[in-house]
Amino acid sequence: MTNNKIVARFSDGRVLKGVTHDFAPNKPSFHLFMNSGVPSNEPIEINISDLKAVFFVKDYGGNSAYNERKDFLSEDKSYGKKVKIVFSDGEILAGTSMGIDLNRPGLFLAPADPQSNNSRIFVVSSAVKEIQQL
């Protein structure tokens, strides 16, 4: 079983960090084992409907000084449709997605910036204000 490092961002602004091994885009919930430095036997059940996005991260700390780019360079190799996503709270993400259907619970986005701390992002459809194809 693969442990995915994630940062779960809720629509109400809360943020939880931990690992999951049962996330699936078509399931209404998944379990999060908190990143407290000590293995937890008790996972927290997270409902997708409560979230803005699930960030699959390389490192929990990231680099707060790094300014992730929100555009594509001509030399970038990308697969899927290039999109800009505007969340209801005004946050903007840019990346590529293999499928865009806001009638589904969400969509996966690969960040436009290959140096991003995010390896991929599951964007929850109900938290999206607008999607622009680039």
C-alpha positions in Angstrom: 0.0 0.0 0.0 1.4 3.4 -1.0 1.4 6.2 1.6 0.6 9.4 -0.2 1.7 12.6 1.6 -1.1 15.0 1.3 -2.3 18.4 2.5 -6.1 18.6 2.7 -7.5 22.1 2.3 -11.0 22.5 3.5 -13.5 25.0 2.0 -13.7 26.7 5.4 -9.9 27.4 5.4 -8.8 24.5 7.7 -5.7 22.6 6.6 -4.7 19.1 7.7 -1.5 17.3 6.8 -0.8 13.6 6.8 -0.8 10.4 4.7 -3.6 8.5 3.0 -3.7 5.2 1.3 -7.3 5.0 0.4 -7.9 8.2 -1.6 -9.9 7.6 -4.8 -11.5 10.4 -6.9 -14.8 8.6 -7.2 -15.2 7.8 -3.5 -17.1 10.3 -1.2 -14.4 10.1 1.6 -11.0 8.9 2.5 -8.9 8.4 5.6 -6.1 10.7 6.8 -3.4 9.7 9.2 -2.2 12.9 10.8 1.4 14.0 10.3 2.3 14.4 14.0 5.7 12.8 13.8 4.3 9.7 15.6 2.4 7.0 13.7 -1.3 7.2 14.5 -3.6 4.2 14.7 -6.7 6.3 14.4 -7.3 7.9 11.0 -9.6 10.8 10.5 -12.3 10.3 7.9 -12.4 13.2 5.4 -15.4 13.9 3.2 -14.6 15.2 -0.2 -17.6 17.5 -0.1 -15.9 19.4 2.8 -12.8 20.1 0.8 -11.4 22.7 -1.6 -8.5 20.5 -2.8 -6.2 17.7 -1.9 -2.5 18.5 -2.6 -0.3 15.5 -3.1 3.0 16.9 -1.9 6.7 16.0 -2.1 7.5 17.7 1.3 5.1 18.9 4.1 7.2 22.1 4.7 7.6 23.2 1.1 9.4 26.4 0.4 7.4 29.5 1.5 10.0 31.7 -0.3 9.4 30.0 -3.7 7.0 31.8 -6.0 5.4 29.0 -8.0 4.7 30.1 -11.6 1.2 30.0 -12.9 2.0 29.9 -16.6 3.6 27.5 -19.1 6.9 28.0 -20.8 7.4 26.9 -24.4 9.9 24.2 -23.4 7.5 22.7 -20.8 6.4 19.1 -21.7 2.9 18.7 -20.7 0.1 16.1 -21.2 -3.6 16.9 -21.2 -5.4 20.2 -21.4 -3.6 23.3 -20.1 -6.0 25.1 -17.7 -6.2 27.8 -15.2 -8.5 27.2 -12.2 -10.0 29.9 -10.1 -11.4 28.8 -6.8 -14.4 30.5 -5.1 -12.0 32.0 -2.6 -9.9 33.7 -5.4 -6.9 31.3 -5.3 -5.6 30.5 -8.8 -3.8 27.3 -10.0 -2.5 26.5 -13.4 -1.7 23.1 -14.8 -2.7 20.3 -17.0 -5.6 17.9 -16.6 -6.6 14.8 -18.6 -10.3 15.4 -18.0 -12.4 18.4 -17.1 -15.9 17.6 -16.0 -17.3 19.7 -13.2 -20.3 17.3 -12.9 -17.8 14.8 -11.3 -16.6 15.3 -7.7 -13.3 16.7 -8.9 -10.4 16.5 -11.3 -6.6 15.9 -11.1 -4.3 18.7 -12.0 -0.6 18.5 -12.6 1.1 21.8 -11.7 2.4 24.0 -14.6 5.6 24.6 -12.6 7.7 21.4 -12.5 9.5 22.8 -9.4 6.2 22.9 -7.5 6.1 21.1 -4.2 2.9 19.5 -5.4 3.2 16.4 -7.5 -0.5 16.6 -8.3 -3.7 18.2 -7.0 -7.2 16.9 -6.7 -9.4 19.9 -7.2 -12.9 19.5 -5.8 -15.5 20.7 -8.3 -17.8 22.4 -5.8 -14.9 24.7 -4.8 -14.3 25.9 -8.4 -15.5 29.3 -9.6 -14.1 29.2 -13.1 -11.9 27.0 -15.3 -10.2 28.6 -18.4 -8.6 26.5 -21.0 -5.2 28.0 -21.9 
